[in-house]
Amino acid sequence: MGDHKEQSLRVGAAVRRRRRALDLTLAVVAERSGLSVPFLSQVENDRARPSRSSLEKVADALRTTAVELLAAADPACSVDVVRADEPEPLPRPRTRSLVRGHHQMHASEFTGDHDAGREFQYRNDQLMYVADGAVEIEAEGRAYRLGRGDTLYLTGGVRHRWRAAESDTRVIVVAVAEHIEAVRDRPRR
């Protein structure tokens, strides 16, 4: 009850984000698409749901595709529960997404071993939380060992690698999504 399954998508926020990223007004999008400013405003505020034809006109005006806008759409619900006992097809080690869909934040749970040779570098900030076990992390030329309850915050652009230091290690990683322009280029020290 209340769990998110196959809910309709709200495309309005995706349209607004794309329009603002292009620095366009509603009037310009209306002119390019042949749709009215009031209708586009209603779409952006999820008060109107565009037909497939209208969505394609909006996408063309925004120099993208309807498929891309739908992929960037928000789920129609504001609450989504991901159950711990949902079946996982992968044996350990495994990765489980804790947030479904295309959102401003992404969260994953890593259980078991992890490829210590793989180096990561994310565009935006992230937080690693050790729920169980221990991990060893190498970041910016320094080594860190984290135990249960410890966290490590990495700003965007920091190269790092990590591995489980104990069996049954469980790590939660929360990051600002890659499609969000949350971090401007930072000067290196």
Secondary structure as UniProt FT lines:
FT   STRAND          9..10
FT   HELIX           12..21
FT   TURN            22..23
FT   HELIX           26..33
FT   HELIX           37..44
FT   TURN            45..46
FT   HELIX           52..61
FT   TURN            62..63
FT   HELIX           66..71
FT   STRAND          74..75
FT   TURN            84..85
FT   STRAND          94..97
FT   STRAND          105..111
FT   TURN            116..117
FT   STRAND          120..121
FT   STRAND          126..132
FT   STRAND          134..139
FT   TURN            140..141
FT   STRAND          142..147
FT   TURN            148..149
FT   STRAND          151..154
FT   TURN            156..157
FT   STRAND          159..164
FT   TURN            167..168
FT   STRAND          170..176
FT   TURN            178..179
//
